[in-house]
Amino acid sequence: MRVVEEIETRLAEAFAPRELRVQDDSAAHAGHSGAPEGGESHFSVRIRADELAGLSRVARHRAIHAALGRDLVTRIHALAIDADG
């Protein structure tokens, strides 16, 4: 399974979001330090979910990282998060 699909699946299961968009931005970072051959290293997430409402920015990011799990987060070099309730 591609990393984009793993991110989408885990976030959908954890938050049942009203909006979820995951984008692989790896091509824009090819050749940069930390960007592996073959990409799948840099991602952007836009998520809107009731469960994230009322949380601080830091708490939303922590919840998203927890939902993704350590095994997946450690394979990602960069994750840009746009999250709201």
C-alpha positions as a Markdown table, in Angstrom:
| # | Residue | x | y | z |
|---|---|---|---|---|
| 1 | Met | 0.0 | 0.0 | 0.0 |
| 2 | Arg | 1.3 | 3.5 | -0.9 |
| 3 | Val | 2.0 | 5.8 | 2.0 |
| 4 | Val | -0.7 | 8.3 | 0.8 |
| 5 | Glu | -3.2 | 5.5 | 1.1 |
| 6 | Glu | -2.0 | 4.5 | 4.5 |
| 7 | Ile | -2.3 | 8.0 | 5.8 |
| 8 | Glu | -5.8 | 8.4 | 4.3 |
| 9 | Thr | -7.0 | 5.0 | 5.8 |
| 10 | Arg | -5.6 | 5.7 | 9.3 |
| 11 | Leu | -7.0 | 9.2 | 9.5 |
| 12 | Ala | -10.4 | 8.2 | 8.1 |
| 13 | Glu | -10.6 | 5.4 | 10.7 |
| 14 | Ala | -9.5 | 7.6 | 13.6 |
| 15 | Phe | -11.5 | 10.7 | 12.9 |
| 16 | Ala | -14.3 | 10.0 | 10.4 |
| 17 | Pro | -13.5 | 13.4 | 8.9 |
| 18 | Arg | -15.9 | 15.6 | 6.9 |
| 19 | Glu | -13.0 | 16.5 | 4.7 |
| 20 | Leu | -9.7 | 14.7 | 4.1 |
| 21 | Arg | -7.1 | 15.5 | 1.5 |
| 22 | Val | -3.7 | 13.9 | 1.5 |
| 23 | Gln | -1.1 | 15.0 | -1.1 |
| 24 | Asp | 2.3 | 13.5 | -1.9 |
| 25 | Asp | 4.6 | 16.5 | -2.2 |
| 26 | Ser | 7.8 | 14.4 | -2.6 |
| 27 | Ala | 8.5 | 15.3 | -6.2 |
| 28 | Ala | 9.1 | 18.9 | -5.1 |
| 29 | His | 11.8 | 17.8 | -2.7 |
| 30 | Ala | 13.7 | 15.3 | -4.9 |
| 31 | Gly | 17.4 | 15.5 | -4.2 |
| 32 | His | 17.0 | 17.3 | -0.9 |
| 33 | Ser | 18.5 | 15.9 | 2.3 |
| 34 | Gly | 16.2 | 13.3 | 3.8 |
| 35 | Ala | 14.3 | 12.7 | 0.5 |
| 36 | Pro | 14.8 | 9.1 | -0.4 |
| 37 | Glu | 14.9 | 7.7 | -4.0 |
| 38 | Gly | 11.4 | 6.9 | -5.1 |
| 39 | Gly | 9.7 | 9.6 | -3.1 |
| 40 | Glu | 6.9 | 9.0 | -0.6 |
| 41 | Ser | 8.6 | 11.2 | 2.0 |
| 42 | His | 6.9 | 14.6 | 2.0 |
| 43 | Phe | 3.1 | 14.9 | 2.5 |
| 44 | Ser | 0.5 | 17.5 | 3.1 |
| 45 | Val | -2.7 | 16.7 | 5.0 |
| 46 | Arg | -5.9 | 18.8 | 5.1 |
| 47 | Ile | -8.4 | 17.4 | 7.6 |
| 48 | Arg | -11.7 | 18.7 | 9.1 |
| 49 | Ala | -13.2 | 16.5 | 11.8 |
| 50 | Asp | -15.5 | 17.1 | 14.8 |
| 51 | Glu | -13.1 | 15.3 | 17.1 |
| 52 | Leu | -10.4 | 17.9 | 16.4 |
| 53 | Ala | -12.7 | 20.9 | 17.3 |
| 54 | Gly | -11.7 | 22.8 | 20.4 |
| 55 | Leu | -8.2 | 21.4 | 20.5 |
| 56 | Ser | -5.2 | 23.6 | 20.3 |
| 57 | Arg | -3.0 | 23.4 | 17.2 |
| 58 | Val | -0.4 | 21.3 | 19.1 |
| 59 | Ala | -3.1 | 18.9 | 20.4 |
| 60 | Arg | -4.5 | 18.5 | 16.9 |
| 61 | His | -1.1 | 17.7 | 15.5 |
| 62 | Arg | -0.4 | 15.2 | 18.4 |
| 63 | Ala | -3.8 | 13.5 | 17.8 |
| 64 | Ile | -3.0 | 13.1 | 14.1 |
| 65 | His | 0.5 | 11.7 | 14.7 |
| 66 | Ala | -1.0 | 9.3 | 17.3 |
| 67 | Ala | -3.6 | 8.2 | 14.7 |
| 68 | Leu | -1.0 | 7.6 | 12.1 |
| 69 | Gly | 1.1 | 5.6 | 14.5 |
| 70 | Arg | 4.8 | 5.6 | 15.1 |
| 71 | Asp | 5.5 | 3.0 | 12.4 |
| 72 | Leu | 4.1 | 5.3 | 9.7 |
| 73 | Val | 5.3 | 8.6 | 11.1 |
| 74 | Thr | 8.9 | 7.3 | 11.2 |
| 75 | Arg | 8.8 | 6.6 | 7.5 |
| 76 | Ile | 7.7 | 10.2 | 6.7 |
| 77 | His | 10.4 | 12.9 | 6.4 |
| 78 | Ala | 7.9 | 15.8 | 6.4 |
| 79 | Leu | 4.2 | 16.2 | 7.1 |
| 80 | Ala | 2.4 | 19.5 | 6.7 |
| 81 | Ile | -0.9 | 19.5 | 8.6 |
| 82 | Asp | -3.8 | 21.8 | 8.1 |
| 83 | Ala | -6.3 | 20.6 | 10.7 |
| 84 | Asp | -9.5 | 22.0 | 12.2 |
| 85 | Gly | -12.7 | 20.9 | 13.8 |
